[in-house]
Amino acid sequence: MIMYGYKHLNTKKLQYLSSHLQNLCWSKMITVMSVLLIIFHSANSSLICGSSIRSAGETIPRGDIILEYNSGVPLEITCILDPDNAIVQSQLLKQTDDEHKTKLLSQRILFYKYEERVSDQYVSIINNTAARLRIPNHPPGVNIYSCILLLDNNQTLNEQPFSLKTSAPSPVLPQETGVCLNTVYVGYKPLHITNFSCISNNWINLKCKWTKPENPLPTKYKLFFRLPGRMSNSHIYSCSSNSDIENNTCYWDGTTQPIYRQLYEYYYFTITGENALGTTTSSFRFHHYANVIPDSPNITVLEVTQSSAMLRWSVGIMISFPRELIHKIEYRSQWDSSPEHWHSINVNLICNSSLTSEQTILVPKVNCLKHDSKFYYFNVTDLEHPFTHYDFRIFVRSSIASEEDMWSAPGQIALTTRPTIPRRPPQTFIGGYESVQSSIEGFRDVFIYWQNIDDSEKCGDSFEYFAYYTSISADNKTIIHRSDETHDNCAKFKELYTNTEYLFAVYSSNTEGFSTEYSTVYVPSEADKIEFDKVINELINNQKISTDDQQSDYSIF
């Protein structure tokens, strides 16, 4: 532990230097703080460390040292002992070694960077009471350098030094005493800021931010702007607070001073950087209207059909924006295979026109975005699925904004398209039946089979299959015989004649009605069944079945 004489402290100096020690470990802090306690007051002391701290000497230059990195200027600190200081006087009484050779007292001056001793190669002796530290091309950073005097243990002092450990007089003579210290800054002139950007949120405020470059020297950056016009150079506006200095940001809205200026398409920004080595200026021409991000639109559904949805949305204050807005509509249905995939519609204020591959003349396709003084309107057509849940989202962007990150957050709404009759009947197959002998002679039970249609094609509530056959009554009327049992992919007809052929029809149905078309299954009489099965087997053996032709897609049950 280094101990120092103590009688008078400069509190302001200690507080200032303590701020540089906050990131040091405790052992480092003890070492440097011990240098601060170099205070042994003597009525005859003529040199002071700092503005009012009396010590064993001083360093030149005094106080903080600021150097520009790579400027060719070395770090030089001269440590001068005070011959009027009691500690120094006691050390001057004996300046010979064991061989009675005279030694300069300054040979016992050491320099430290924090707790690390500086190599002797950087230290030179000036005279009996002064030594100089000289480091060429010092690397950038912030460091505290201290000057220490080694003491001769055989000397006695009139006053006992102060110990950091006990605050009581120490019975042991100290090994060394602090002389003075300096905080050394090696850095750069103000560097140009990077990543300058400004965003207006919904055209009601403006926030700018930037990246401040690393610099060991404390550097202050301030933001200013002017507006286009003949008087622009005479009106310079600043940040509304100190956030440009403290947080590298600046913010304006209708309540700040100065206020946010909505109606100017361009701003001219200037950022000045200032430190002890100089100043720098960065200028930016900012396209205001190209950097406005609207709020998410508020969407309402006005009308829904089986395949379309009329949407209406508002954009708040952006309805008065001086530039055109671009709108992007995206949607997805509950039947989409990938929930992350959205169908996109690019819309604008002009109706789109397109040509199909078979058309030779231009045929307008109605796909128009309309708006009035409050709302935008668009009719989304060609929705594939009736009776289906759809999610819609709408993005808005300034027409002169070019980056994808300038879209608003999406406004979102969900709807269900109106139901309709099923799109088609189930698919049936030649030979898609099974005949089972009934318990009654001359009768049989018949099962007919089909392929279930996809859920997306059912198009309404209470979906079911309707299977039947018809017969002619004695009075020449058509009688419909519905299946006795109906399941997802088959129907059962009980007690049909074995010597009669049947043609069954199968519809798809829901609360809206029956499918427009129907499928059929032919069942021959038992007498013809052997010949019918023979034909089917020949078709299979001759590979006449094509999986690409639905009418020739046979399945035998």
C-alpha positions in Angstrom: 0.0 0.0 0.0 1.3 3.4 -1.0 1.0 6.0 1.8 1.0 9.8 1.4 1.2 12.8 3.7 -2.2 14.4 4.0 -3.5 17.7 5.2 -5.3 19.5 2.3 -7.5 18.0 -0.5 -8.9 19.6 -3.6 -12.4 17.9 -3.7 -13.3 19.2 -7.2 -10.2 17.6 -8.7 -10.8 14.3 -6.9 -14.4 14.1 -8.1 -13.4 14.9 -11.7 -10.7 12.3 -11.8 -12.8 9.7 -10.1 -15.2 9.8 -13.0 -12.5 8.2 -15.2 -12.1 5.3 -12.8 -15.6 3.9 -12.8 -14.7 1.1 -15.3 -11.5 0.0 -13.4 -11.4 -3.0 -11.1 -11.1 -2.2 -7.4 -7.3 -2.9 -7.3 -6.8 -0.4 -10.1 -8.9 2.2 -8.4 -6.9 1.8 -5.2 -3.7 2.3 -7.1 -4.8 5.4 -8.9 -6.7 6.9 -6.0 -3.5 6.6 -3.9 -1.9 8.9 -6.4 -4.6 11.4 -5.8 -3.7 11.4 -2.1 -0.3 13.0 -2.7 -1.1 15.8 -0.4 1.4 16.6 2.3 0.9 20.2 3.2 3.9 22.4 4.0 3.8 26.1 4.8 6.9 26.6 2.6 5.7 24.5 -0.4 6.0 26.5 -3.6 4.7 24.0 -6.3 1.1 22.7 -6.5 -0.5 19.8 -8.4 -3.5 21.2 -10.2 -5.2 24.4 -9.1 -4.8 24.1 -5.3 -3.5 20.6 -4.3 -0.1 21.0 -2.6 2.1 18.0 -3.0 5.7 16.8 -3.4 5.8 18.6 -6.8 4.0 19.1 -10.0 3.7 17.9 -13.6 4.1 20.1 -16.7 1.8 20.6 -18.6 -0.7 20.8 -15.8 -4.2 19.2 -16.0 -5.6 17.3 -19.0 -3.4 16.7 -22.0 -5.0 16.5 -25.4 -3.1 15.1 -28.5 -4.1 14.4 -32.0 -3.3 10.8 -33.0 -0.7 10.3 -35.7 0.1 14.1 -35.8 3.8 13.6 -35.0 3.5 15.3 -31.6 4.7 13.1 -28.8 3.3 12.8 -25.3 5.6 14.8 -23.0 5.1 15.1 -19.2 7.8 16.7 -17.0 7.7 15.8 -13.3 9.2 18.4 -11.1 9.9 17.9 -7.4 9.3 20.8 -5.0 12.5 21.6 -3.0 10.4 23.4 -0.4 8.3 20.3 0.3 9.2 18.5 3.6 9.3 15.1 2.0 11.5 16.2 -0.8 13.8 18.1 1.6 14.2 15.0 3.7 15.2 13.0 0.6 17.7 15.6 -0.5 19.7 15.3 2.7 21.1 12.0 1.6 21.9 11.6 -2.1 24.8 9.1 -2.0 24.7 5.4 -2.3 26.6 2.8 -0.3 29.8 3.6 -2.3 29.4 7.3 -1.5 28.6 8.2 -5.1 26.2 11.0 -5.5 22.9 10.1 -7.0 20.3 12.5 -8.4 17.0 12.5 -6.6 15.2 12.6 -10.0 16.6 9.1 -10.7 14.0 7.9 -8.2 11.1 9.5 -10.2 8.8 6.8 -11.8 5.9 7.2 -14.2 2.8 5.0 -14.1 0.0 4.5 -16.6 -2.8 3.5 -14.2 -1.1 0.7 -12.1 1.4 -0.2 -14.8 4.9 1.2 -14.6 6.1 3.0 -17.7 9.4 1.6 -19.1 12.6 3.5 -18.3 13.2 3.9 -22.1 10.6 6.6 -22.2 12.0 8.5 -19.2 14.9 11.0 -19.2 16.6 12.9 -16.4 16.6 16.7 -16.7 18.2 17.7 -13.4 18.3 16.8 -9.7 14.6 17.4 -9.2 13.0 16.8 -12.6 12.4 13.9 -15.0 10.6 13.8 -18.3 8.3 11.2 -19.9 8.3 11.2 -23.7 6.2 8.7 -25.7 6.2 9.2 -29.5 3.1 8.4 -31.5 1.0 7.5 -28.5 -1.9 5.2 -29.4 -5.5 6.6 -29.2 -7.3 6.3 -25.9 -7.9 7.9 -22.5 -5.3 7.2 -19.8 -4.2 8.5 -16.5 -0.4 9.0 -16.0 1.0 9.5 -12.5 4.4 10.6 -11.3 5.8 8.8 -8.2 8.9 9.5 -6.1 10.6 6.5 -4.4 11.6 7.2 -0.8 14.7 6.4 1.1 13.6 4.2 4.1 16.4 5.5 6.3 15.0 9.0 6.3 12.6 10.3 8.9 9.9 12.9 8.5 8.7 15.6 10.9 5.1 14.6 10.1 3.6 11.2 9.8 2.1 10.4 6.4 -1.6 9.5 5.8 -2.5 5.8 5.3 -5.4 4.8 3.0 -6.0 1.8 5.2 -6.6 3.3 8.6 -6.8 7.1 8.4 -4.5 7.1 11.5 -0.8 7.9 11.5 1.2 5.0 10.2 4.2 3.8 12.2 5.9 2.5 9.0 7.7 4.9 6.7 6.2 4.8 3.2 8.1 3.3 0.3 7.0 6.0 -2.2 4.9 9.2 -2.5 2.8 10.5 -5.3 3.8 13.8 -7.0 1.1 14.5 -9.5 -1.0 13.1 -12.3 -2.5 13.9 -15.7 -5.4 12.6 -17.7 -4.2 12.1 -21.3 -6.6 12.1 -24.3 -5.2 10.9 -27.6 -7.8 11.0 -30.4 -8.9 12.7 -33.6 -10.4 15.9 -34.8 -14.2 15.5 -35.1 -15.0 12.7 -37.5 -18.0 12.8 -39.9 -21.1 11.0 -38.6 -22.5 8.0 -40.5 -25.9 6.4 -41.1 -27.8 9.7 -41.1 -31.5 9.1 -41.7 -34.9 10.7 -40.9 -38.4 9.3 -40.9 -41.7 11.0 -40.6 -44.3 8.9 -38.9 -47.7 9.4 -40.6 -46.7 12.9 -41.6 -47.2 14.2 -38.1 -43.6 14.2 -36.8 -40.0 13.8 -37.9 -37.2 12.0 -36.2 -33.6 11.9 -37.3 -30.8 9.7 -36.1 -27.2 9.0 -36.9 -24.2 7.1 -35.7 -21.5 9.0 -33.8 -18.0 7.8 -34.7 -15.7 6.5 -32.0 -13.3 9.0 -30.7 -11.4 9.1 -27.3 -11.8 12.8 -27.3 -15.1 14.1 -26.0 -16.8 15.4 -29.1 -20.2 17.2 -29.3 -22.4 16.9 -32.3 -25.3 19.3 -33.0 -28.0 19.3 -35.7 -29.3 22.3 -37.6 -31.6 22.6 -40.5 -32.9 25.2 -42.9 -35.9 25.2 -45.3 -36.0 26.0 -49.0 -36.9 29.6 -50.0 -35.4 33.0 -50.4 -35.0 33.5 -46.7 -33.7 30.1 -45.9 -30.1 31.2 -45.1 -31.4 33.7 -42.5 -33.5 31.1 -40.7 -31.5 28.3 -39.1 -33.4 25.9 -36.9 -31.9 23.5 -34.3 -33.0 20.4 -32.5 -35.9 20.8 -30.1 -33.9 19.5 -27.1 -30.3 18.3 -26.3 -31.0 14.9 -27.7 -28.7 15.5 -30.6 -25.8 15.9 -28.1 -26.9 13.2 -25.7 -28.5 10.5 -27.8 -27.6 11.3 -31.5 -31.2 11.8 -32.3 -33.5 14.8 -32.9 -37.3 15.0 -32.9 -39.9 17.5 -34.0 -43.7 17.5 -34.0 -46.5 20.0 -33.6 -45.7 20.7 -30.0 -41.9 21.1 -30.1 -40.0 24.3 -30.6 -39.2 24.6 -33.4 -42.3 22.8 -34.7 -42.4 20.1 -37.4 -42.8 21.7 -40.9 -45.2 19.3 -42.8 -45.5 21.3 -46.0 -41.8 21.4 -47.0 -40.8 18.7 -49.4 -37.1 19.1 -48.7 -35.0 19.9 -45.6 -31.4 20.9 -45.6 -29.6 19.4 -42.6 -26.2 20.3 -41.1 -24.5 18.4 -38.3 -21.4 20.0 -36.7 -18.9 18.1 -34.6 -16.7 20.0 -32.2 -13.9 19.0 -29.8 -10.6 20.4 -28.5 -8.9 19.7 -31.8 -11.3 21.4 -34.1 -14.7 21.2 -35.9 -16.3 19.4 -38.8 -19.5 19.8 -40.8 -21.7 17.3 -42.6 -24.5 18.4 -44.8 -27.5 16.5 -46.1 -30.3 17.3 -48.6 -33.3 15.4 -47.2 -36.3 14.4 -49.3 -39.0 14.7 -46.8 -42.0 13.3 -48.8 -40.0 10.2 -49.8 -39.5 9.3 -46.1 -43.0 9.4 -44.7 -44.3 6.1 -43.4 -48.1 6.1 -43.1 -50.0 4.5 -40.2 -51.7 1.3 -40.9 -55.0 1.9 -42.7 -58.4 1.2 -41.1 -60.3 -1.3 -43.2 -64.1 -2.0 -43.5 -65.8 -4.6 -45.7 -68.7 -3.1 -47.6 -69.9 -6.0 -49.6 -69.1 -9.7 -50.0 -70.1 -12.1 -52.8 -69.1 -15.7 -53.5 -66.0 -14.5 -55.3 -65.4 -10.9 -54.4 -65.1 -8.4 -51.6 -65.6 -4.6 -51.7 -63.1 -3.0 -49.3 -63.0 0.5 -48.0 -60.2 2.0 -45.9 -59.1 5.3 -44.5 -55.6 6.7 -44.1 -56.3 9.5 -41.6 -54.2 12.7 -42.2 -52.5 11.0 -45.2 -55.6 11.6 -47.3 -54.2 15.2 -47.7 -50.6 14.1 -48.4 -49.3 16.2 -51.4 -48.1 13.2 -53.2 -50.0 10.1 -54.5 -50.1 7.1 -52.3 -49.4 3.6 -53.4 -51.6 0.8 -52.0 -50.8 -2.9 -51.8 -53.5 -5.5 -51.0 -52.6 -9.0 -49.9 -54.9 -11.9 -49.0 -54.9 -15.6 -48.2 -57.6 -18.2 -47.8 -58.0 -21.0 -45.3 -57.3 -23.5 -48.1 -53.9 -22.1 -49.1 -51.3 -24.8 -48.8 -48.7 -22.4 -47.3 -50.0 -20.1 -44.5 -47.0 -17.8 -45.1 -47.9 -17.2 -48.7 -50.0 -14.2 -49.5 -51.6 -13.3 -52.9 -50.7 -9.8 -53.8 -52.6 -7.1 -55.7 -50.9 -4.0 -56.9 -53.4 -1.2 -57.3 -53.3 2.4 -58.3 -55.7 5.2 -59.3 -55.7 4.2 -62.9 -57.7 1.1 -64.1 -55.4 -1.6 -65.3 -55.7 -3.0 -68.8 -54.3 -6.3 -69.9 -54.3 -8.8 -72.8 -54.8 -12.5 -72.5 -52.8 -14.9 -74.7 -55.8 -15.5 -76.9 -56.8 -11.8 -77.3 -55.7 -9.6 -80.2 -57.4 -6.4 -79.0 -57.1 -4.6 -75.7 -59.9 -5.6 -73.3 -60.1 -3.5 -70.2 -60.0 -5.4 -66.9 -61.8 -3.5 -64.2 -59.3 -3.3 -61.3 -59.6 0.3 -60.2 -58.8 2.0 -56.9 -61.2 4.9 -56.2 -61.2 7.4 -53.4 -63.2 10.4 -52.1 -62.3 13.0 -49.5 -62.2 10.4 -46.7 -61.9 6.9 -48.0 -60.3 4.6 -50.6 -62.3 1.8 -52.3 -61.3 -1.4 -54.1 -63.3 -4.4 -55.2 -61.2 -7.6 -54.9 -62.5 -10.0 -57.5 -61.7 -13.5 -58.7 -61.6 -15.0 -55.2 -61.3 -18.7 -55.8 -63.4 -20.2 -53.0 -67.0 -19.5 -51.9 -67.9 -20.0 -48.2 -64.2 -19.5 -47.2 -62.4 -17.5 -44.5 -60.1 -14.9 -46.1 -57.6 -12.7 -44.3 -56.9 -9.4 -46.0 -54.2 -6.8 -45.3 -53.5 -3.5 -46.9 -50.2 -1.5 -47.0 -49.8 2.1 -47.9 -46.7 4.0 -49.1 -45.7 7.3 -50.5 -45.4 7.1 -54.3 -42.0 8.7 -54.3 -40.6 6.3 -51.6 -38.5 3.7 -53.3 -37.5 1.4 -50.4 -39.5 -1.6 -49.3 -39.1 -0.6 -45.7 -41.2 2.5 -46.3 -44.5 0.6 -46.4 -46.9 1.2 -43.5 -47.7 -1.5 -41.1 -50.6 -3.5 -42.5 -54.2 -2.8 -41.8 -55.9 -6.2 -41.4 -59.4 -7.6 -41.6 -61.0 -11.0 -42.0 -64.2 -12.1 -43.9 -66.0 -15.1 -45.2 -67.2 -15.3 -48.8 -70.8 -16.1 -49.4 -71.9 -19.8 -50.0 -73.1 -21.3 -53.2 -74.0 -24.8 -54.5 -71.2 -27.4 -54.6 -68.8 -27.0 -57.5 -69.1 -30.5 -58.7 -70.4 -34.0 -57.9 -68.1 -36.6 -56.6 -66.0 -38.6 -59.1 -67.3 -42.1 -59.8 -65.7 -45.0 -61.7 -66.9 -47.7 -64.1 -67.2 -50.8 -62.0 -67.4 -48.8 -58.8 -70.0 -51.0 -57.1 -70.4 -54.1 -55.0 -73.3 -56.5 -55.2 -74.2 -58.6 -52.1 -76.8 -61.4 -52.1 -79.8 -60.4 -49.9 -81.5 -62.8 -47.5 -84.6 -62.7 -49.8 -84.4 -64.8 -52.9 -84.1 -62.8 -56.1 -82.9 -59.7 -54.3 -79.5 -58.1 -53.6 -78.0 -55.2 -51.7 -75.9 -52.8 -53.8 -73.1 -50.5 -52.7 -71.9 -47.8 -55.0 -68.6 -45.9 -54.4 -67.2 -42.5 -55.3 -64.2 -40.3 -54.6 -64.9 -37.7 -51.9 -64.6 -34.1 -53.1 -62.2 -31.7 -51.4 -63.5 -29.5 -48.5 -62.8 -26.4 -50.5 -65.3 -27.5 -53.2 -68.3 -28.0 -50.8 -69.1 -24.3 -50.8 -71.7 -24.2 -48.0 -73.1 -25.6 -44.8 -74.8 -29.0 -44.3 -72.9 -30.6 -47.1 -73.9 -34.2 -48.1 -74.1 -36.6 -51.0 -77.4 -37.4 -52.6 -77.5 -40.9 -54.4 -80.5 -42.3 -56.0 -82.0 -44.3 -59.0 -85.3 -43.9 -60.8 -88.0 -46.2 -61.9 -91.2 -45.8 -63.9 -94.5 -46.5 -62.2 -97.5 -48.3 -63.7 -99.1 -44.9 -64.5 -95.9 -43.9 -66.3 -94.6 -41.6 -63.5 -90.9 -41.3 -62.5 -90.2 -42.5 -59.0 -86.9 -41.4 -57.2 -85.5 -44.0 -54.9 -82.9 -42.5 -52.6 -80.2 -44.7 -51.0 -81.0 -46.4 -47.7 -77.7 -45.4 -46.3 -75.2 -42.6 -47.4 -71.7 -42.3 -46.2 -68.7 -40.1 -47.1 -67.7 -42.2 -50.1 -70.4 -44.8 -50.7 -74.2 -45.4 -50.6 -76.2 -48.6 -49.9 -79.4 -49.6 -51.7 -81.2 -52.5 -50.1 -83.3 -55.3 -51.7 -82.8 -54.5 -55.4 -83.8 -57.0 -58.1 -81.0 -59.3 -59.2 -82.4 -59.5 -62.8 -82.5 -55.8 -63.2 -79.8 -53.3 -64.3 -79.6 -50.0 -62.5 -78.1 -46.6 -63.3 -77.4 -44.6 -60.1 -76.9 -40.8 -60.0 -74.8 -39.0 -57.3 -75.1 -35.3 -56.6 -73.2 -33.1 -54.1 -75.5 -30.8 -52.0 -75.5 -28.2 -49.3 -78.0 -25.6 -47.9 -77.7 -23.7 -51.2 -78.8 -26.6 -53.3 -77.5 -29.4 -55.5 -74.4 -29.4 -57.8 -75.2 -28.5 -61.4 -73.8 -31.8 -62.6 -74.1 -35.3 -61.3 -72.0 -38.5 -61.6 -73.4 -42.0 -62.5 -72.6 -45.6 -61.6 -73.9 -48.4 -63.8 -74.7 -51.8 -62.2 -75.7 -54.6 -64.5 -78.1 -57.4 -63.7 -76.6 -60.5 -62.2 -77.1 -62.3 -65.5 -75.0 -59.7 -67.3 -72.5 -59.2 -64.5 -70.1 -61.9 -65.7 -69.9 -60.4 -69.2 -69.6 -56.8 -67.8 -66.7 -57.9 -65.5 -65.0 -59.6 -68.5 -65.0 -56.3 -70.4 -63.6 -54.4 -67.5 -60.8 -57.0 -67.0 -59.9 -56.8 -70.7 -59.6 -53.0 -70.5 -57.3 -53.3 -67.5 -55.2 -56.0 -69.2 -54.8 -54.1 -72.4 -53.8 -51.0 -70.4 -56.5 -48.9 -71.9 -56.8 -46.9 -68.6 -55.3 -43.4 -68.7 -54.7 -41.5 -65.4 -54.7 -38.3 -67.4 -58.2 -38.8 -68.8 -60.8 -38.5 -66.0 -63.4 -40.2 -68.1 -61.2 -43.3 -68.5 -60.0 -43.4 -64.9 -61.4 -46.7 -63.7 -61.3 -48.2 -60.2 -62.5 -51.7 -59.4 -63.9 -52.3 -55.9 
